[in-house]
Amino acid sequence: MNLTYTIEPEIFAQFPGYVRGVVVATDVTNGPTPPALLALLREAEAATRAALTAETLATQPRIAAWRAAYRAFGAKPTEFRPSVEALIRRVLHGQELPAINALVDIGTLLSLRHLVPTGAHALDAVTDDLALRPATGAETFIPFGGPPDAVEQPLPGEIIFAAGNTVLTRRWTWRQAVHTLTLPTSRTVEFNIDGLPPVLPEEVAQISQEVITLVHHFCGGQAHSVLLSAASPQTYLTI
């Protein structure tokens, strides 16, 4: 099956220099986080605590860029924290992150290493084209961690990642839906690596390659990456 994956022009118009790395991995074997991967995650936590403080995190350039972006589309970053900031704050408060599974923890590891949002969606049951775009307000979202009948609708203009009119992530990187959680049974996944200036496209491409290396090492399968930008806003996924 082929899916179209598009970043709509409004995103690049509002956020010049934004790029998204997309890594598609197929025939993977997911499962409990291996000890070697967990050790890398603990190293990343320690490095984060050594380099950053909770008091100054909001002014760190990579975090400040996401806070400014959230304000630009109407989300208060103190109420709806960008995922990478929320993750780092947990670490800075001394919390040891729980091991979820190999694919999820690869994204967590690289988010900490690079202070860049990196996370996965399972595509095994996705049949609609994917898009990062402003919401119309008519889409539906069932958040992870809530009641199964707790259907929300995004605000018009909110940036969403969606399959058709089903929201997979609200507020760009804020919260994932239940539909594409990466589980031990997941066999086809895609990682999104989001780069806002001062992060350069070259670094997003490098992180994408790190995803491929880690997935191949810990989960097998095949993986490839593409960089989406204003000059190349669309790709096709074969799953």
C-alpha positions in Angstrom: 0.0 0.0 0.0 1.2 3.5 -0.9 0.5 6.5 1.3 1.1 10.2 0.5 2.9 12.1 3.3 2.7 15.9 3.0 3.7 18.9 4.9 1.3 21.6 3.8 2.6 25.0 2.6 1.1 26.9 5.6 3.6 25.3 7.9 6.6 26.5 6.0 5.1 29.9 5.5 4.6 30.4 9.2 7.8 28.6 10.2 10.6 29.3 7.7 13.5 26.9 7.9 11.4 24.1 9.4 12.3 20.6 8.2 11.1 17.1 9.2 13.0 13.9 8.9 10.9 10.9 8.2 12.2 7.4 8.8 10.1 4.4 7.7 11.0 1.1 9.2 9.3 -2.2 8.0 9.5 -5.8 9.2 10.8 -4.7 12.6 10.6 -6.9 15.7 9.7 -4.6 18.6 9.8 -5.8 22.2 11.2 -4.9 25.7 14.0 -2.4 25.8 17.3 -4.3 25.6 19.8 -3.6 28.4 22.3 -2.0 25.9 19.6 0.5 24.7 18.5 1.2 28.3 22.1 1.9 29.2 22.3 4.5 26.3 19.1 6.1 27.6 20.5 6.4 31.2 23.7 7.9 29.7 21.5 10.5 27.9 19.6 11.3 31.1 22.9 11.9 32.9 24.3 14.1 30.1 21.0 16.1 30.1 21.3 16.7 33.9 24.9 17.8 33.5 24.2 20.2 30.7 20.9 21.8 31.6 18.9 23.2 34.5 15.1 23.4 34.9 15.5 27.1 35.7 17.1 28.0 32.4 15.6 25.4 30.1 13.0 27.7 28.6 15.8 30.0 27.2 17.8 27.1 25.7 17.7 28.0 22.0 16.2 24.7 20.8 13.6 24.7 23.5 12.9 28.5 23.1 12.2 27.9 19.3 9.4 25.4 20.1 7.9 27.6 22.8 7.8 30.4 20.3 6.2 28.2 17.7 3.5 27.0 20.1 2.7 30.6 20.9 2.5 31.4 17.2 -0.4 28.9 16.6 -2.2 29.8 19.8 -1.0 27.2 22.3 0.4 28.4 25.6 3.8 26.6 26.1 3.4 26.6 29.8 0.0 24.9 29.5 0.8 22.6 26.6 4.5 21.9 26.7 6.3 20.8 23.6 7.1 17.1 23.9 10.8 17.6 24.0 10.6 20.2 26.8 8.2 18.0 28.8 10.6 15.0 28.5 13.6 17.0 29.5 11.9 18.5 32.5 11.0 15.0 33.8 14.7 14.1 33.6 15.9 17.4 35.2 13.5 16.8 38.1 15.5 13.6 38.8 13.0 11.2 37.2 14.4 8.0 35.7 12.4 7.5 32.5 10.6 4.1 32.4 11.6 1.7 29.6 8.6 1.4 27.3 9.8 -0.7 24.4 12.7 -0.6 22.0 11.2 1.6 19.3 9.7 4.1 21.7 12.9 4.3 23.7 15.0 4.9 20.5 12.9 8.1 20.0 13.3 9.1 23.6 17.0 8.5 23.5 17.5 10.7 20.5 15.2 13.4 21.8 17.5 13.8 24.8 20.7 13.5 22.9 19.8 16.3 20.4 17.0 18.3 22.1 15.0 17.6 19.0 11.5 16.1 19.0 11.9 12.5 17.8 9.1 10.0 18.0 7.4 7.1 16.3 4.0 6.1 15.0 2.9 2.6 14.1 1.5 2.4 10.6 0.2 -1.2 10.6 -3.4 -0.1 10.6 -3.1 3.3 8.8 -4.8 3.5 5.5 -5.3 7.3 5.0 -2.7 9.7 3.6 -0.6 11.5 6.2 -0.2 15.3 6.6 1.3 17.8 8.9 -1.1 20.8 8.6 -3.3 23.3 10.3 -6.5 21.8 11.7 -9.9 22.8 10.4 -11.5 21.9 13.7 -13.6 19.0 12.2 -11.0 16.3 12.9 -11.2 13.8 15.7 -8.6 12.9 18.3 -8.7 10.1 20.9 -5.8 10.8 23.3 -3.5 8.2 24.7 -4.2 7.6 28.4 -7.8 8.8 28.4 -11.1 6.9 28.2 -11.6 5.1 24.8 -14.7 7.2 24.1 -13.0 10.6 25.0 -13.1 12.1 21.5 -11.7 15.6 21.2 -11.6 18.0 18.3 -8.5 20.2 17.6 -8.9 24.0 17.5 -9.0 25.5 14.0 -5.5 26.6 13.1 -3.8 24.2 15.6 -1.0 22.3 13.9 -1.8 18.6 13.8 -0.3 15.5 12.3 -3.2 13.5 10.8 -4.2 10.5 8.8 -7.1 11.8 6.8 -9.3 13.5 9.4 -8.0 11.4 12.3 -5.5 13.3 14.4 -2.4 11.3 15.3 -0.7 14.1 17.2 -2.2 17.3 18.5 -0.3 20.6 18.8 2.5 19.5 16.5 4.4 17.4 19.0 2.3 17.7 22.1 0.2 14.5 22.5 -0.2 11.3 20.5 -3.5 9.5 19.8 -4.2 5.9 20.6 -4.4 4.9 16.9 -0.7 4.8 16.2 0.9 3.9 19.5 4.1 1.9 18.9 3.5 -1.4 20.6 5.4 -4.7 20.9 3.2 -6.0 18.1 4.1 -3.1 15.7 5.8 -4.2 12.5 5.8 -1.0 10.4 6.6 2.4 12.0 7.6 5.8 11.0 9.7 8.3 13.0 9.3 12.0 12.8 12.3 14.2 13.6 11.3 17.8 13.8 13.8 20.6 13.2 13.2 24.3 13.9 16.0 26.8 13.5 18.6 26.9 15.0 18.5 23.2 14.2 19.8 22.8 10.7 18.6 20.4 8.0 21.9 18.6 8.1 21.5 17.7 11.7 18.0 16.4 11.2 19.3 14.2 8.4 22.1 13.0 10.8 19.5 12.1 13.5 17.5 10.3 10.9 20.5 8.1 10.2 21.0 7.5 13.9 17.3 6.3 14.0 18.1 3.9 11.1 21.2 2.6 12.8 19.5 2.0 16.2 16.4 0.4 14.7 18.5 -2.0 12.6 20.6 -2.9 15.6 17.9 -3.4 18.1 14.8 -4.3 16.0 16.0 -5.5 12.6 14.0 -5.0 9.5 14.6 -2.4 6.8 14.6 1.4 7.1 15.1 4.4 5.0 14.7 8.2 5.5 13.6 11.3 3.6 13.9 15.0 4.5 10.8 17.1 4.0 11.3 20.8 3.6 9.7 23.8 1.8 11.6 22.7 -1.3 10.5 19.1 -1.0 7.3 18.9 1.1 5.9 15.5 0.0 6.9 11.9 -0.1 5.3 8.5 -0.6 5.4 5.7 1.9 5.2 2.1 0.8 4.0 -0.1 3.7 
